Structure formats: C-alpha cells, structure tokens
Amino acid sequence: MRSEPASQAQAQARATAQERLRERTREILERPRAAPHPEAAAREKAVVHECRYLMRLLSTRRRSAGEMRQRLEQRAVPAAIAHEAMARIDRAGLVDDAAFAREWVTQRRDLRALSDEALRRELRAREVGDAHIDQALAIGGPGDEEQRCRELVRTRLRPEQHRLDDDPDGAHRRRMARRLDALLTRRGYPGDLAVRVISSELRDATTQ
C-alpha cells in the first residue's frame, strides 16, 4: 500500500497542476487580441463581396460552376479571390453541375426543341463536364430526338397547310423545305435526319 504522505503529495501535485492550467487558460482568454492584418481584412471583404454576387446569380436560376467562374472573370476578380469565393459556394452545396445539366437539357428541349448536339455545345460553353452532359442527354434516346424534330417541323407546317394544298407546281413546297432545313440546321439536327423528316412530313402534309 502507498503511504499516506505519498498520497497527499500526489494530490497536492495534481492540485498544483490544475491551478497552473486554470491560470494559463485565464491568461490566454484575457490576452488582448491583435487587430486583423489590413491585407487579410481586405481579402476577406473581397471574398464575401464576390460570394454575395454569386448568390445573387444563383437566386435567378441554377448555374454551372464554369458559368460562375466566367462571370467572375468578366468582373476582373483576382484569381485568388475568385477561387476562394467559388470554394465557399461549393462547400455550401450550391454547385451541382449534374443537376444543372439535367435542368438545362429539359428546359431547352421543351422550349426550343434543340437537338442533342446543340445542347452539348451549349453545356460545353458553360464548362460542364462531358460525363454530366452524357448523363443529362441520356434522359431521352435517339428516338426521342427524332420525335422532337418531327414535332418542330409539324408546328411550322400547320399554318402553311392551305398553301401546300393549293400548290400546283410545288414551288411553295420547295420553299418550305429550304426553310425547314435551315431551321433544323440552326437547332443542331443532323443533316440526314433533317432530310428524312422534312421529306416525310411534307409528303404527309400534301397528301392529307
């Protein structure tokens, strides 16, 4: 067994150590805090300013990370400030290029009936990675793209039905074919698909 004097000495040592720890903690807490360095304060202010700008952009619609970086470049934001602002936006969970690509594809297909190739170009221009683009475009297969192409052609042919019906020499039909070809080219549809769809839809329109 330990002797009583030894136990008392250990207890006294622990008490002394605890008192030293409390004193050291008090010194640290009461120590005057140095004012932040002017350069660090200015940098933090700039980062917060750009984060708020990015938040305003995101309040209107979802955006890709590349799109936001482009906007910061257009504002001539220093690279270090832009990098930190983007990092904070990312850590906050506000950057999701996969979700952006899916939303972009869905909306642009619905509003403009764009081809997959046109959508790919638009997403690449916004610096979305090919893996995210492929996943978004996979929502609709090749058959869906042809159907979108046909519906686009039909919407242009419906108002022209009466002129197609009264077109003995086929002049209006040829003009419509050229206009439709130009339209499908602008929307990014492959040439062979455009020719096939235009031919079949004009044929159906003139035999009704």
Backbone torsions as a table, in degrees:
resi	resn	phi	psi	omega
1	MET	NA	147.8	177.0
2	ARG	-73.1	147.2	178.3
3	SER	-75.5	154.3	-178.8
4	GLU	-61.9	-39.0	177.7
5	PRO	-62.0	-36.0	-179.8
6	ALA	-67.4	-42.5	178.1
7	SER	-60.8	-41.4	179.3
8	GLN	-64.4	-37.8	-179.3
9	ALA	-66.5	-40.6	178.6
10	GLN	-65.4	-41.7	178.7
11	ALA	-62.4	-40.2	179.8
12	GLN	-66.0	-36.9	179.6
13	ALA	-66.3	-42.0	178.0
14	ARG	-62.8	-42.1	179.5
15	ALA	-62.5	-40.1	179.9
16	THR	-65.9	-41.8	179.3
17	ALA	-64.5	-41.9	178.7
18	GLN	-63.3	-39.4	178.7
19	GLU	-65.4	-40.2	177.5
20	ARG	-63.0	-40.4	179.6
21	LEU	-64.4	-42.7	178.6
22	ARG	-63.7	-39.7	-179.5
23	GLU	-66.4	-41.2	179.6
24	ARG	-65.8	-40.8	177.9
25	THR	-62.1	-41.7	179.9
26	ARG	-64.3	-39.8	178.7
27	GLU	-62.0	-42.6	-179.0
28	ILE	-65.0	-44.8	-178.0
29	LEU	-67.2	-33.5	-175.7
30	GLU	-91.0	-5.9	-178.3
31	ARG	-65.4	132.7	178.7
32	PRO	-59.6	132.9	179.6
33	ARG	-82.2	134.0	178.4
34	ALA	-72.2	142.7	177.2
35	ALA	-64.8	143.1	179.7
36	PRO	-59.9	146.8	179.4
37	HIS	-62.9	135.9	-177.5
38	PRO	-54.2	-39.2	-179.7
39	GLU	-67.6	-40.6	178.6
40	ALA	-65.5	-40.4	179.1
41	ALA	-64.7	-40.9	179.7
42	ALA	-66.4	-39.7	179.0
43	ARG	-64.0	-44.2	-179.9
44	GLU	-63.1	-39.8	178.3
45	LYS	-62.5	-40.7	179.8
46	ALA	-67.2	-40.7	179.0
47	VAL	-63.1	-45.9	179.6
48	VAL	-61.9	-39.6	179.5
49	HIS	-60.8	-44.3	-179.2
50	GLU	-72.6	-32.9	175.3
51	CYS	-61.8	-41.3	178.2
52	ARG	-65.7	-37.5	176.6
53	TYR	-62.4	-45.4	179.1
54	LEU	-63.7	-37.2	177.9
55	MET	-63.7	-37.1	177.7
56	ARG	-65.6	-39.4	177.0
57	LEU	-61.4	-44.3	-177.0
58	LEU	-71.3	-18.8	-179.8
59	SER	-72.4	-19.1	-179.2
60	THR	-90.8	-37.6	176.7
61	ARG	-167.8	164.3	175.4
62	ARG	-66.6	144.4	179.7
63	ARG	-135.5	153.8	177.0
64	SER	-78.8	160.4	177.3
65	ALA	-61.8	-41.9	179.6
66	GLY	-63.0	-37.7	178.9
67	GLU	-63.2	-41.6	179.4
68	MET	-69.2	-37.6	176.4
69	ARG	-63.2	-39.0	177.8
70	GLN	-61.2	-40.9	-179.9
71	ARG	-65.2	-38.2	177.6
72	LEU	-66.7	-37.5	176.7
73	GLU	-64.1	-40.9	178.5
74	GLN	-62.8	-29.3	178.0
75	ARG	-84.9	2.1	-180.0
76	ALA	58.4	38.9	177.3
77	VAL	-74.7	132.0	177.8
78	PRO	-54.7	144.9	-174.0
79	ALA	-56.1	-42.9	-178.1
80	ALA	-64.7	-39.4	179.0
81	ILE	-68.1	-44.2	179.6
82	ALA	-61.9	-42.8	-179.6
83	HIS	-61.6	-44.9	-178.9
84	GLU	-68.8	-38.9	178.5
85	ALA	-63.3	-43.8	178.6
86	MET	-65.2	-38.1	179.4
87	ALA	-62.8	-39.9	179.7
88	ARG	-69.2	-39.7	177.0
89	ILE	-63.2	-39.3	178.5
90	ASP	-65.3	-45.6	-179.9
91	ARG	-63.4	-26.9	178.5
92	ALA	-78.8	-1.7	178.3
93	GLY	77.9	24.0	-176.1
94	LEU	-100.1	-0.2	178.3
95	VAL	-112.3	119.0	-179.8
96	ASP	-147.5	89.2	-175.6
97	ASP	-67.1	-30.0	178.5
98	ALA	-64.8	-46.9	178.6
99	ALA	-66.1	-38.2	177.7
100	PHE	-60.0	-45.9	-178.2
101	ALA	-63.1	-43.0	179.2
102	ARG	-62.3	-44.1	-179.1
103	GLU	-66.6	-41.2	179.9
104	TRP	-61.6	-47.6	-178.7
105	VAL	-61.4	-46.2	-178.8
106	THR	-60.8	-47.0	-176.9
107	GLN	-68.8	-42.6	-176.7
108	ARG	-72.8	-29.6	173.4
109	ARG	-67.6	-42.3	-177.7
110	ASP	-69.9	-42.6	-172.9
111	LEU	-83.3	-36.6	-173.4
112	ARG	-125.0	-1.1	-179.5
113	ALA	53.0	43.5	-178.2
114	LEU	-72.6	151.7	176.1
115	SER	-75.7	166.0	177.6
116	ASP	-62.6	-37.6	-179.3
117	GLU	-66.2	-40.0	177.8
118	ALA	-65.2	-41.0	178.2
119	LEU	-64.3	-39.2	178.1
120	ARG	-61.6	-43.3	179.4
121	ARG	-62.2	-43.4	-179.1
122	GLU	-63.4	-42.3	-178.6
123	LEU	-70.1	-37.8	176.5
124	ARG	-64.1	-35.5	177.4
125	ALA	-63.3	-23.5	177.1
126	ARG	-98.6	15.3	173.2
127	GLU	61.7	33.6	174.3
128	VAL	-83.9	136.9	-178.1
129	GLY	-68.0	152.0	-177.3
130	ASP	-60.3	-34.8	-179.3
131	ALA	-62.0	-43.6	178.2
132	HIS	-66.8	-37.8	179.7
133	ILE	-64.5	-46.4	-179.5
134	ASP	-59.1	-43.0	-179.9
135	GLN	-63.9	-40.2	-179.3
136	ALA	-68.3	-42.4	-178.9
137	LEU	-70.3	-24.6	-179.2
138	ALA	-67.8	-13.1	178.0
139	ILE	-58.0	-33.7	175.9
140	GLY	-123.1	130.6	-178.6
141	GLY	-85.1	-175.3	179.7
142	PRO	-56.9	-37.1	179.0
143	GLY	-62.7	-36.6	177.4
144	ASP	-65.7	-37.3	-179.6
145	GLU	-65.5	-42.5	178.1
146	GLU	-63.4	-38.6	179.8
147	GLN	-66.2	-39.2	176.6
148	ARG	-62.9	-41.2	178.8
149	CYS	-61.3	-45.3	-179.5
150	ARG	-63.9	-42.9	-178.7
151	GLU	-65.4	-36.2	176.5
152	LEU	-62.1	-45.2	178.3
153	VAL	-63.2	-42.7	-178.4
154	ARG	-63.1	-37.2	179.6
155	THR	-64.9	-30.1	177.5
156	ARG	-81.0	-27.4	-177.6
157	LEU	-81.9	-29.9	-175.2
158	ARG	-56.6	-46.3	180.0
159	PRO	-68.2	-16.5	-177.9
160	GLU	-97.6	6.4	-172.3
161	GLN	-58.6	-42.9	-177.0
162	HIS	-66.1	-32.9	179.0
163	ARG	-75.6	-32.3	176.2
164	LEU	-69.3	-33.7	178.8
165	ASP	-69.0	-30.4	-178.6
166	ASP	-112.0	68.3	-174.9
167	ASP	-141.1	69.9	-171.6
168	PRO	-60.1	-35.1	-177.4
169	ASP	-97.7	0.0	177.4
170	GLY	76.4	10.6	-177.4
171	ALA	-64.3	-43.9	-178.9
172	HIS	-67.3	-36.4	178.8
173	ARG	-60.9	-41.8	179.6
174	ARG	-67.5	-39.3	177.5
175	ARG	-63.6	-43.2	178.3
176	MET	-62.1	-39.5	179.2
177	ALA	-61.7	-41.4	179.2
178	ARG	-66.6	-42.6	179.8
179	ARG	-64.5	-42.1	179.8
180	LEU	-66.6	-38.3	178.0
181	ASP	-62.8	-42.2	178.3
182	ALA	-64.3	-40.7	179.2
183	LEU	-61.7	-49.3	-178.2
184	LEU	-66.1	-31.9	175.8
185	THR	-64.8	-44.1	178.9
186	ARG	-62.7	-35.7	-179.3
187	ARG	-81.8	-3.0	172.6
188	GLY	90.3	13.9	-179.0
189	TYR	-78.4	142.1	179.7
190	PRO	-60.2	148.1	-176.3
191	GLY	-60.3	-41.3	-178.4
192	ASP	-66.8	-37.2	177.2
193	LEU	-66.9	-42.4	-179.7
194	ALA	-60.5	-45.8	-179.2
195	VAL	-62.3	-45.2	-178.2
196	ARG	-63.8	-44.1	-178.3
197	VAL	-68.9	-45.0	-179.4
198	ILE	-61.2	-44.8	-178.6
199	SER	-61.9	-47.4	-177.0
200	SER	-69.9	-38.4	-178.4
201	GLU	-72.2	-37.9	175.0
202	LEU	-64.8	-39.9	179.1
203	ARG	-62.6	-44.6	179.2
204	ASP	-65.5	-38.2	-177.9
205	ALA	-66.3	-35.2	-176.3
206	THR	-88.8	-5.3	178.6
207	THR	-109.2	4.8	-179.9
208	GLN	-76.4	NA	NA
